[in-house]
Every structure is written in structure tokens, then in C-alpha cells.
Amino acid sequence: MKSIHKIIFVVIVFILAACGTNVEDDKYSKIYDMWSYMTPPHSVDIEYNEYINGQKIDYFHETTKVFSNFVERESGDEITRLTPYQSHIRLEESNGTTVTVVTVQRYVKIGDNNIFDSPINQSCKIDDYLLSIIIRGHEFFNVIKISCVVDSSSTKDIYYGYDEGIVAIDRVSNETRREIVKAYERRLQ
């Protein structure tokens, strides 16, 4: 009698295990909060490497400061302020003389189109969710990939890491590929 109970138990365990969730299917039905992907939870200093056609040509630093009701990214003369609202994120980019305002759809699903409302004529969609990805030797986890068509000869992929912000940007224009990849992060006090 005990062996029958063991067999029934094993069969039930196999049936329950077979009915588990499929991560691939879940990522398409899940709703993602872009605020969690566009901003870190604390202030950080980040170093990005820049590549053109596969060759590292430069690097630069960006400081991200987290305040109670907005996040500010500063890199050289460029300042980007992100402010969360219930249904969208307001992104203000300033290079000292010009301010560009972009409205980002806050809650998205894989496949959503036109998530950026911007004066720049581009079409962007949430292309994929990646548990991990290696870009230029750096591994990133829980990444959302946004693909944009800028014009007939230019595309841009932006990779946002959960609680990180931008981890990589991959731009292709005509025959030139320009990549920016996060190489280092240091938490600020």
C-alpha cells in the first residue's frame, strides 16, 4: 500500500511540475513600469564606453541623482530630468541652450508601439524583455529592449536595465554602427 502512495505522489509531482509557467509566455503578458527601468533607486556615477563599428573610441561619465520626486542625469553639458506621473514619465533633455520634452508611456507590454511622444520623428516599440544579455563583454540582467526606426536608413535600440537605467544604446545609420555600453557604476552617498 505504501508503494502505491509513493507512485501516486510521484505522478502528482510530475503533473504539477509540467503545468508550471512558461517564462517566454509570461513576458508578453506582463506589464512593465518603465520608471523602474529608466531610473536607479539611488544616486550613481556611471562610466559608458563608446564604440564605432566595433572599435572602442572613447568613454564618458554620467551622474544620476535621485531626488524625492524626480531623477536627474548629467553628462557634460547635457542634463536630463525624469519626472514620474501616474500614466507617463516626463523626460526633459537640455544641452544648455535647447530643451526637448519627451513623454514616455509609463506602463508597457512587449509589442507596444509609439511609447515615446517626442518632437523627433521616430517610431519606437517595446521589442523584448531579456533575463540577461551580454553586450561588449558586460552582462546585464532584467533588460527591456526598445527598438526605434529613426528614418529609412537609421535605427536605434535602447536597452534599459531594471533599477539601472540605460545599459546600452545601439545606433545604426547607413553603414555606421555606434554603440554606447555601460562599463562601470559606483553608488554615490
Summary of the structure (lengths in Angstrom):
residues: 189
radius of gyration: 20.7
end to end distance: 64.4
largest distance: 82.7
contacts: 521
relative contact order: 0.17
helix: 15%
strand: 58%
